[in-house]
Amino acid sequence: MTKPPQDLKRIRLNLARSKDFPEGSARHGYEFVAPLDERGFIDAALWKKNREQCRVRRFWAGDPDEIGHVIHRPGGKAGGVWAFHYDIRDADNDPDDDEAGYRLGAHAFVPGEYVSIRDEDGDLHTFIVVSVEAVV
C-alpha cells in the first residue's frame, strides 16, 4: 500500500452562520482531500500529480452524501476555478453540475477561515474551515 503524499490534507468545512442557520451547522458541509502548501493554499502542481486522491464528500442533513472529486477548470481571474464534481461517470462532464468555490485558490485553508461555495442550484453558501489534518 502506498502512503499518501505528506502535503495531502483532509479539510472539513461546516456551514457558517446564515439567515437559515443562525448558529451555523455541523450537519451541512464538505470534507475533502487536497494538497496544501505550507501557508494552507491549494497547490495546483501537486493536485495534478495526485488528482485521483483528491476526493470530496458533501454532507447535507436530510440528503444522502455525495461523493466526487476536487477538480480544477481553466479560466477565471486567478487562472482557474476549483470545484467539486460529483457526476464522475457523466459522459458530457457538464460543468453546470459542479459546485464551484468562490476564489478557492486565493483562500488559505486554516481553521477559522471562511470560504464560499456555489451549489449546483446556483446558491452561494459560506462555510468555516473547522479542521485541516494530514491524510494518513
Secondary structure, 3 states (H helix, E strand, C coil): CCCCCCCEEEEEEEECCCCCCCCCEEEEEEEEEEEECCCCCECHHHHHHHHHHCEEEEEECCEEEEEEEEEEECCCCCCCEEEEECCCCCCCCCHHHCEEECCHHHCCCCCCCEEEEECCCCCEEEEEEEEEEECC
